[in-house]
Amino acid sequence: MASKGKAKPAARNLKKRVKTARGRTVSSTRWLERQLNDPYVAKAKLEGRRSRAAYKLIELNEKHKLVKPGMRIVDLGCAPGGWCQMAAEIVGADPDDPRIVGIDYLDMDPIPGVIFLKKDFNEEDAPQALIDALGGHKADLVLSDMAAPTTGHRATDHLRIIALVELAADFAIEVLAPGGAFVAKVFQGGTEHELLAMLKKHFRSTFHAKPPSSRQDSAETYLVATGFKG
């Protein structure tokens, strides 16, 4: 027989909402609200990760086995260090044998075993600075989570990010050891056929991947190229 007690109240909507504030735009309010309700942001804080972006590389690595112990890795656009941090854990980098080199024009707190260059990768001398930091060694993996400042014009923004990816790909081809891999953030839309054609000449396999932690409403995806031919 059904209980005659009071019916249980319906579950509350626990989503956190941000009140509008003077000086805060609608878009920034939406971004803050999304951050407060993002499970990956909460997970990053709980696990001591530098950013939610770490889980994109973690998930890509779980599926495609990109990062392995002993590797030498270059991380382009590395701040605040989520990818460097994760890679250092797997590679086994230490201060006496740094195996990861990161570059960004933004500040990044030190990570043991990671050489950080505060520099814009677009600068003419940036590729050579990274090569020098590798100490004469070839890299096994080049990562790029770089994104150009957005203009709000989708076609223009896409061209900017593709230009960055092409620059990163040219660098990867120069520094990778045979069998190495290249991973770069791109945004869906427009054409990438010239970039893909170039990568297919130099890598045995090229494909796109969208890790679960990459927001589903975002056009963001990752271009992965493996098996560098040398």
Wavefront OBJ file of the C-alpha trace (Angstrom):
o trace
v 0.000 0.000 0.000
v 1.352 3.428 -0.920
v 2.626 5.584 1.921
v 0.324 8.382 3.015
v 3.267 10.565 4.041
v 4.053 13.830 2.322
v 5.258 13.524 -1.233
v 8.963 14.149 -1.703
v 9.760 17.499 -3.268
v 11.013 17.442 -6.842
v 14.810 17.536 -7.243
v 16.112 21.051 -7.348
v 17.862 22.439 -10.355
v 21.374 22.632 -8.947
v 22.861 24.484 -11.913
v 24.774 27.524 -10.739
v 23.709 30.808 -12.264
v 25.761 33.975 -12.426
v 24.115 37.269 -11.714
v 24.822 40.047 -14.159
v 27.305 42.578 -12.853
v 28.202 46.086 -13.852
v 30.967 46.059 -16.424
v 30.488 42.366 -17.282
v 29.317 41.604 -20.798
v 26.630 39.034 -21.585
v 29.210 36.780 -23.249
v 31.560 36.914 -20.249
v 28.640 36.143 -17.928
v 27.763 33.097 -20.041
v 31.408 31.967 -20.045
v 31.632 32.271 -16.250
v 28.373 30.365 -15.811
v 29.603 27.619 -18.107
v 32.868 27.373 -16.160
v 31.039 27.094 -12.837
v 28.907 24.242 -14.177
v 31.609 22.405 -16.121
v 32.413 18.994 -14.565
v 35.894 19.036 -16.126
v 36.684 22.349 -14.428
v 35.648 20.835 -11.101
v 37.634 17.668 -11.819
v 40.739 19.697 -12.701
v 40.563 21.541 -9.372
v 40.065 18.277 -7.484
v 42.986 16.515 -9.185
v 45.362 19.492 -9.170
v 45.335 19.947 -12.935
v 46.252 23.353 -14.291
v 43.279 23.518 -16.626
v 40.373 21.484 -17.990
v 42.337 21.290 -21.258
v 44.523 18.606 -19.675
v 41.685 16.116 -20.133
v 41.648 16.681 -23.886
v 45.195 15.343 -24.130
v 44.504 12.650 -21.533
v 41.534 11.390 -23.581
v 43.365 11.655 -26.897
v 46.247 9.715 -25.373
v 44.012 7.014 -23.920
v 42.638 6.296 -27.389
v 45.646 6.919 -29.634
v 48.680 6.232 -27.367
v 50.482 9.443 -28.285
v 52.554 10.065 -25.139
v 54.995 7.393 -23.946
v 57.771 7.159 -21.333
v 61.093 8.606 -22.440
v 59.702 10.775 -25.223
v 60.860 14.283 -26.050
v 57.912 16.612 -26.582
v 57.371 20.175 -27.785
v 54.191 21.926 -26.607
v 53.196 25.003 -28.639
v 50.880 27.423 -26.852
v 51.472 25.613 -23.578
v 50.187 28.065 -20.906
v 48.903 27.507 -18.261
v 50.633 24.118 -18.528
v 47.898 21.485 -18.481
v 49.370 19.494 -21.353
v 52.979 19.910 -20.169
v 51.979 18.728 -16.697
v 50.223 15.631 -17.990
v 53.003 14.793 -20.469
v 55.719 15.207 -17.839
v 53.984 12.626 -15.633
v 54.028 10.003 -18.390
v 57.380 10.827 -19.985
v 59.201 10.812 -16.675
v 60.843 14.193 -17.172
v 62.892 15.622 -14.314
v 64.953 18.796 -13.774
v 68.203 16.978 -14.542
v 66.811 15.587 -17.795
v 64.090 17.908 -19.147
v 62.322 16.194 -22.004
v 59.534 18.677 -22.632
v 59.857 22.149 -24.131
v 56.894 24.509 -24.037
v 56.391 27.940 -25.560
v 53.762 30.636 -24.997
v 53.587 34.425 -24.867
v 51.587 34.072 -21.641
v 53.173 33.329 -18.271
v 53.364 29.752 -16.980
v 54.424 28.569 -13.531
v 57.434 26.183 -13.613
v 56.955 22.434 -14.004
v 59.826 20.061 -13.081
v 61.382 18.585 -16.203
v 59.826 21.185 -18.521
v 61.743 23.981 -20.235
v 59.453 26.967 -20.727
v 60.094 29.719 -23.273
v 58.024 32.860 -22.811
v 57.765 33.811 -26.454
v 55.236 34.160 -29.255
v 55.546 31.196 -31.624
v 54.769 33.576 -34.491
v 58.072 35.381 -33.918
v 60.677 34.635 -36.559
v 63.278 33.277 -34.138
v 60.855 31.118 -32.115
v 61.404 27.828 -34.015
v 65.183 28.081 -33.592
v 64.780 28.894 -29.889
v 62.781 25.677 -29.488
v 65.354 23.670 -31.431
v 68.106 25.068 -29.206
v 66.082 24.154 -26.102
v 65.871 20.560 -27.353
v 69.666 20.464 -27.087
v 70.309 18.856 -30.435
v 67.717 16.121 -29.933
v 64.820 15.376 -32.247
v 61.287 15.496 -30.836
v 58.992 12.473 -30.725
v 55.786 14.495 -30.457
v 54.794 18.064 -31.298
v 51.610 19.337 -29.653
v 49.767 22.523 -30.534
v 46.784 23.821 -28.586
v 47.327 27.308 -29.999
v 44.385 29.471 -31.005
v 44.509 32.892 -32.630
v 42.573 35.762 -31.018
v 39.037 35.674 -32.404
v 37.455 38.468 -34.431
v 33.894 37.174 -34.344
v 34.004 36.595 -38.100
v 33.975 32.827 -38.487
v 35.737 32.633 -41.870
v 38.509 34.997 -40.755
v 38.978 33.169 -37.453
v 39.195 29.838 -39.285
v 41.880 31.176 -41.645
v 43.869 32.451 -38.664
v 43.825 29.131 -36.850
v 44.732 27.241 -40.030
v 47.684 29.600 -40.564
v 48.855 28.775 -37.037
v 48.439 25.044 -37.635
v 50.402 25.274 -40.888
v 53.204 27.070 -39.053
v 53.164 24.386 -36.351
v 53.115 21.600 -38.950
v 56.134 23.066 -40.777
v 57.978 23.166 -37.458
v 56.980 19.574 -36.630
v 58.310 18.331 -39.949
v 61.615 20.036 -39.193
v 62.121 18.690 -35.652
v 60.365 15.300 -35.467
v 62.251 12.026 -35.353
v 61.095 9.240 -37.694
v 57.918 7.680 -36.331
v 56.990 10.873 -34.478
v 53.538 12.443 -34.217
v 51.868 15.834 -34.500
v 48.644 16.970 -32.786
v 47.050 20.372 -33.400
v 43.810 22.100 -32.526
v 41.702 23.171 -35.499
v 38.157 24.419 -35.935
v 35.653 22.821 -38.273
v 34.591 24.893 -41.238
v 36.297 26.164 -44.346
v 38.939 24.118 -46.122
v 42.046 22.345 -44.868
v 42.734 20.229 -47.932
v 46.146 21.790 -48.633
v 47.239 21.242 -45.025
v 45.981 17.651 -45.021
v 47.645 16.943 -48.361
v 50.935 18.220 -46.981
v 50.657 16.136 -43.811
v 49.799 12.997 -45.775
v 53.088 13.364 -47.645
v 55.036 13.314 -44.395
v 52.964 11.065 -42.087
v 51.601 7.564 -42.507
v 48.242 8.382 -40.913
v 46.216 11.607 -40.545
v 42.777 11.976 -38.970
v 40.543 14.243 -36.891
v 39.597 13.459 -33.288
v 37.247 15.168 -30.847
v 37.834 14.087 -27.230
v 34.781 13.952 -24.909
v 36.107 16.882 -22.854
v 36.009 19.132 -25.907
v 32.654 20.891 -25.553
v 30.139 19.419 -27.959
v 28.780 22.842 -28.924
v 32.277 23.944 -29.947
v 33.667 23.678 -33.478
v 36.985 22.683 -31.913
v 38.550 19.404 -32.984
v 42.082 18.006 -33.179
v 44.121 17.076 -36.215
v 46.343 14.075 -35.495
v 49.180 12.899 -37.704
v 51.201 9.816 -36.743
v 54.106 7.849 -38.198
v 56.370 10.663 -39.380
v 58.281 9.398 -42.383
v 61.388 11.460 -41.754
l 1 2 3 4 5 6 7 8 9 10 11 12 13 14 15 16 17 18 19 20 21 22 23 24 25 26 27 28 29 30 31 32 33 34 35 36 37 38 39 40 41 42 43 44 45 46 47 48 49 50 51 52 53 54 55 56 57 58 59 60 61 62 63 64 65 66 67 68 69 70 71 72 73 74 75 76 77 78 79 80 81 82 83 84 85 86 87 88 89 90 91 92 93 94 95 96 97 98 99 100 101 102 103 104 105 106 107 108 109 110 111 112 113 114 115 116 117 118 119 120 121 122 123 124 125 126 127 128 129 130 131 132 133 134 135 136 137 138 139 140 141 142 143 144 145 146 147 148 149 150 151 152 153 154 155 156 157 158 159 160 161 162 163 164 165 166 167 168 169 170 171 172 173 174 175 176 177 178 179 180 181 182 183 184 185 186 187 188 189 190 191 192 193 194 195 196 197 198 199 200 201 202 203 204 205 206 207 208 209 210 211 212 213 214 215 216 217 218 219 220 221 222 223 224 225 226 227 228 229 230
